[in-house]
């Protein structure tokens, strides 16, 4: 799985700092999620991300093969 948080977040003109503040998460955690470095993302976090970004889970998560996973 690949998370498209950065794409969705920037399309909504929300900074990482602003998103972290709204979600009451650390900036480091937002950055880990965006870089696909988070080992897991709790369902309640996904739900809150969707609520804040006004999107669906399918907008954030994309299924890719291991070879296709790009880590920025």
VENLINDA-V882724 format. One record per run of one state. SS is the DSSP state (hx for helix, st for strand, lp for the rest). FROM is the first residue (numbers start at 1). LEN is the number of residues. If there is no record, write none. Layout:
ss = <SS & SS>
from = <FROM & FROM>
len = <LEN & LEN>
This chain:
ss = <lp & st & lp & hx & lp & hx & lp & hx & lp & hx & lp & hx & st & lp & hx & lp>
from = <1 & 2 & 4 & 5 & 12 & 16 & 24 & 27 & 35 & 43 & 54 & 57 & 61 & 63 & 66 & 69>
len = <1 & 2 & 1 & 7 & 4 & 8 & 3 & 8 & 8 & 11 & 3 & 4 & 2 & 3 & 3 & 4>
